[in-house]
Amino acid sequence: GIRFAYTPSLGTPIQQVPEMQGVSGYGTDYVWFIGASTRGTDQSYPGLLTTITDVPKEIKDREVFNEGLPELLENAVASGLRIAGTHTAGDKALDIMLETIEKGSARAGLTVDQIRAKRHSIDHCALNPRPDQIPKLKHLNIFMSCAPKYVEDSPEVLRDYGEKYLAWVAPVKSLLDAGVKTVLEIDDREIFKVGTAFHYIDTMVNREIEGKVYNGKERVDRVLALKTGTVWAAEYVEREKVLGSLERGKYADLLVLNNDYFTVPEREIRKIKPVLTMVGGKIVFQAPNF
């Protein structure tokens, strides 16, 4: 009763995913392939890879670069695969990913329009993109999967890297204003500890952590925030013809909520909870009191 888009890691045994070398979209209505991945060119905070040099040596020394992975990704792009689901946290890691996509595409002889049609994606937005990277993302039609969860790392970024680099933490509004297709990423295995996905939509809308707003110019309104998790997210997982909105001909996947998302006070968005969930027109969850 749940739909999953998957990005198997390069090196997955071929007998497990025999059609992996085929086109994106392979699978069923409930599990389908949307691209190739690796574990990431850098690591999660504090090991993310940046171009920042005006920091103490102990901060810079903990940054991590996983050598060899860009070559795997370049080969995947050259073979015709889409890249999706690869951990890319720091801005230098994003530089590497962009270079990898360009090199692999050049080897394949792809035109700019053919590269754009791939919809390659970059995940996390933990400390990227830099402002100068945004035009290239737009030019290549690269999707950005941004996790509001990383806005909650803002106090650590402020402490370790300084205030000016807060602008690189999940800059969703800057991306959307530039025309970069940006989608909501949860990236939280234990989301039940903070509530539901609406906790992170609230973070995107308010950017308030423990009573303080971090980089408030990157706040987005609740309508755009909802689109990042619905209609645009459906494009990210290559199912926009059947998912993402309630329309004739699409799957009847929907939530019934305990409050009106569009009218509750913005700081109350995180308290919204589903009371009923339907997948394909069938009820798969119903709250006891509903």
Disulfide bonds with the S-S distance in Angstrom:
Cys125-Cys146 1.98
